[in-house]
């Protein structure tokens, strides 16, 4: 495996994925000011690719050369951002299904996954992306349309809830990136957050596929890739809409928009809180198939 030390942001997300425990955050900084990853025993590495799958900054090459659909200049806005792993999910699915020219993603600013695909990013508060996506699908039924919908604040919950329950025969894939989770100051418990919209939509009976997932381990990432692939296959087969909920922590919001460089220790603390207080309740599973 090779480490691009200048891209590494030192979040440590890859460390627990190594089956041989070869990785650690070193003591030297790159030009960006981040302590970067080191392989303590390269000769023992078997290039399994588990670390690469969990890398949030596209800084590790273990299994293959970088995908040609990646945009290398785009990096996460802060260490540990799960959109870096989501980029890997997109990349794997696009390669497996050969849909680079077929996929169209509509979303708002701040959700760019950094791929050379038809990615339509609207303004941060521009809600027109949702209506435009539904209209585009009707005009281009041959395309696979993904609405990547952020749930960040409490106000987003009801707004997205109304959108989801209003859907009937739309043939699109909704990816709800749910980041609405709040913790106490010491990260010991969840003070607010979490939603049960998927269960409500399921009761209406209109969706063809509903699933909830997370990116907390390589097992979870591969499971979510299967969920995503299933949703896109349903769309290709002209079935009703699918909804995927991806529960992820936003380290930036959880630390009150702290602009200081976040060390791996803080990322690990928040990740542990998230697994104990959120994933334990909102587990990864298929709700309707």
C-alpha positions in Angstrom: 0.0 0.0 0.0 1.1 3.6 -0.7 0.3 6.6 1.4 -0.1 10.0 -0.1 1.2 11.9 2.9 0.1 15.3 1.5 -3.5 14.2 1.1 -3.7 12.5 4.5 -5.5 14.6 7.1 -4.6 12.3 10.1 -8.1 11.3 11.1 -7.1 7.7 11.9 -10.3 6.3 10.4 -8.2 3.7 8.5 -6.3 2.4 11.5 -8.8 0.1 13.0 -9.5 -1.4 9.6 -6.0 -2.9 9.3 -6.2 -6.6 10.2 -2.5 -6.7 11.0 -2.6 -3.4 13.1 0.3 -1.9 11.1 -0.9 1.7 10.9 -0.6 4.7 13.2 -0.6 8.5 13.0 3.0 9.7 12.9 4.8 12.6 14.6 5.5 14.7 11.6 3.2 17.1 9.8 2.6 17.6 6.1 2.4 20.9 4.4 -1.3 21.2 5.3 -0.4 21.0 9.0 -1.8 17.5 9.5 0.0 14.6 11.3 -0.1 11.9 8.6 -0.4 8.1 8.5 2.6 5.8 8.6 2.9 2.1 8.0 5.0 0.7 10.8 5.9 -2.5 9.0 5.4 -2.3 5.2 6.8 -5.8 4.6 4.0 -7.3 6.6 1.3 -5.5 4.6 -0.8 -7.8 2.4 -2.5 -5.0 0.4 -5.9 -6.2 1.5 -7.4 -2.8 0.8 -9.3 -2.5 4.1 -7.5 0.8 5.0 -8.1 2.2 1.5 -11.8 1.5 1.8 -12.0 3.5 5.1 -9.8 6.4 4.0 -11.7 9.7 4.1 -9.2 11.7 2.1 -8.4 9.4 -0.8 -4.8 9.2 0.5 -4.3 5.4 0.4 -3.7 3.2 -2.6 -3.6 -0.5 -1.8 -5.7 -2.5 -4.2 -5.8 -0.5 -7.4 -4.7 2.7 -9.0 -7.0 5.7 -8.4 -10.2 5.6 -10.3 -10.2 7.8 -13.4 -13.6 9.3 -12.2 -11.9 10.7 -9.1 -11.2 14.4 -8.9 -7.9 14.5 -6.9 -8.1 18.2 -6.1 -11.2 17.8 -3.9 -10.5 17.0 -0.3 -12.8 16.7 2.7 -13.4 20.0 4.5 -12.2 18.5 7.8 -10.5 15.3 9.0 -12.7 12.2 9.2 -15.5 13.5 7.0 -17.5 10.5 5.9 -18.1 12.0 2.5 -14.7 10.7 1.7 -15.8 7.1 2.3 -19.1 7.8 0.5 -17.0 8.7 -2.5 -15.5 5.3 -2.4 -19.0 3.8 -2.3 -20.0 5.8 -5.4 -16.7 4.8 -7.2 -17.2 1.1 -6.5 -20.8 1.1 -7.6 -20.1 3.1 -10.7 -17.3 0.7 -11.7 -19.3 -2.4 -10.9 -22.5 -1.3 -12.7 -20.7 0.7 -15.5 -22.9 3.7 -15.0 -20.6 6.7 -15.2 -22.5 8.1 -18.2 -25.9 7.0 -16.8 -25.8 8.4 -13.3 -26.9 12.0 -12.5 -26.7 13.3 -8.9 -28.7 16.3 -7.6 -27.7 17.8 -4.2 -26.9 21.0 -2.3 -23.6 22.7 -1.8 -21.4 21.0 0.8 -22.1 17.5 -0.4 -19.7 17.2 -3.3 -18.1 13.8 -3.3 -15.4 14.7 -5.8 -16.2 12.5 -8.8 -16.1 13.2 -12.5 -19.7 12.4 -13.1 -22.9 14.5 -13.8 -23.0 16.0 -10.3 -25.4 18.9 -10.1 -24.7 20.9 -7.0 -27.1 23.7 -6.0 -26.6 26.5 -3.5 -26.4 25.7 0.2 -30.1 26.8 0.8 -31.4 26.3 -2.7 -34.2 23.8 -2.5 -34.9 23.8 -6.2 -32.6 20.8 -6.7 -35.3 18.5 -5.4 -38.0 19.5 -8.0 -35.4 19.8 -10.7 -34.3 16.2 -10.1 -37.8 14.8 -10.3 -38.5 16.8 -13.5 -35.2 15.7 -15.0 -36.0 12.0 -14.4 -39.4 12.4 -16.2 -37.6 14.0 -19.2 -34.8 11.5 -19.2 -36.2 8.1 -18.0 -33.1 6.3 -19.3 -30.9 8.1 -16.6 -30.3 6.9 -13.1 -31.1 9.9 -10.9 -30.0 10.2 -7.3 -31.2 12.9 -5.0 -28.6 13.3 -2.3 -30.6 15.0 0.5 -28.9 16.4 3.6 -30.5 16.2 7.0 -28.3 18.5 9.2 -30.7 20.5 11.3 -34.0 19.9 13.1 -35.8 22.0 10.5 -34.6 19.5 7.8 -36.5 16.6 9.4 -40.0 17.8 8.8 -39.2 19.3 5.4 -37.7 16.0 4.2 -40.4 14.0 5.8 -43.1 15.8 3.8 -41.1 15.2 0.7 -40.7 11.5 1.3 -44.3 10.8 2.2 -45.6 12.8 -0.8 -43.8 10.6 -3.3 -45.9 8.0 -5.1 -44.8 6.7 -8.5 -41.5 8.6 -8.8 -38.7 6.4 -10.2 -35.7 7.9 -8.4 -33.2 7.0 -5.7 -33.2 9.2 -2.6 -30.0 9.2 -0.5 -30.6 10.9 2.8 -27.3 11.8 4.4 -28.5 12.1 8.0 -26.1 14.2 10.2 -28.7 15.4 12.7 -27.2 14.1 15.9 -26.1 16.2 18.9 -24.0 15.2 21.9 -23.2 16.6 25.3 -20.0 18.5 25.8 -18.0 15.4 26.9 -19.5 13.1 24.2 -21.0 10.7 26.7 -24.6 10.7 25.4 -26.9 11.8 22.5 -28.8 14.9 23.6 -31.0 15.2 20.5 -31.3 13.9 17.0 -32.2 10.8 15.1 -35.3 10.3 12.9 -37.8 7.6 12.1 -39.0 8.8 8.8 -38.1 5.6 7.0 -40.4 3.6 9.1 -43.2 6.0 8.4 -42.6 5.9 4.7 -42.6 2.1 4.8 -46.1 2.1 6.3 -47.4 4.0 3.3 -46.3 1.2 1.0 -45.2 3.3 -2.0 -41.4 2.7 -2.0 -39.9 -0.3 -3.7 -36.8 -0.4 -1.4 -35.9 1.2 1.9 -32.7 0.7 3.9 -30.6 2.4 6.6 -26.9 2.2 6.8 -23.6 3.7 8.1 -19.9 3.8 7.2 -18.4 2.9 10.6 -16.6 -0.3 9.4 -15.5 -2.0 6.2 -18.4 -4.4 6.8 -20.9 -1.6 7.0 -19.4 0.1 3.9 -19.8 -3.0 1.8 -23.3 -3.6 3.1 -24.3 0.0 2.2 -22.8 -0.5 -1.3 -25.2 -3.5 -1.7 -28.1 -1.3 -0.5 -27.1 1.4 -3.0 -26.7 -1.1 -5.9 -30.1 -2.6 -5.1 -31.8 0.8 -5.1 -30.3 1.7 -8.5 -31.2 -1.6 -10.0 -34.8 -1.0 -8.9 -34.7 2.3 -10.7 -33.2 0.8 -13.8 -36.1 -1.8 -13.8 -38.6 1.1 -13.6 -39.8 0.2 -10.1 -41.0 2.9 -7.6 -38.6 5.1 -5.7 -36.1 3.8 -3.2 -34.9 5.6 0.0 -31.5 5.1 1.6 -30.6 6.7 4.9 -26.9 7.1 5.6 -26.3 7.9 9.3 -23.0 9.7 9.7 -21.5 12.1 12.3 -20.4 15.5 11.3 -17.3 16.2 13.3 -17.3 19.8 12.3 -20.8 20.5 13.6 -20.3 18.3 16.7 -17.4 20.4 17.8 -19.3 23.7 17.3 -17.5 24.5 14.0 -14.1 24.4 15.5 -11.7 25.7 12.9 -8.6 24.2 14.5 -7.1 21.1 13.0 -8.8 18.1 14.5 -6.5 15.3 15.8 -7.2 11.6 15.4 -7.9 11.4 19.2 -10.9 13.7 18.9 -12.1 12.0 15.8 -11.9 8.7 17.6 -13.7 10.0 20.6 -16.6 11.3 18.5 -16.7 8.1 16.5 -16.9 6.0 19.6 -19.7 8.2 21.0 -21.5 7.8 17.6 -21.3 4.0 17.6 -22.4 3.7 21.3 -25.3 6.2 21.2 -26.5 6.3 17.6 -25.6 3.1 15.7 -26.8 1.1 18.7 -30.3 2.6 18.0 -30.3 3.3 14.3 -28.7 0.0 13.2 -27.9 -0.8 9.6 -30.7 -2.9 8.0 -33.2 -3.3 5.2 -36.6 -1.9 6.1 -38.4 -2.9 2.9 -37.3 -5.1 0.0 
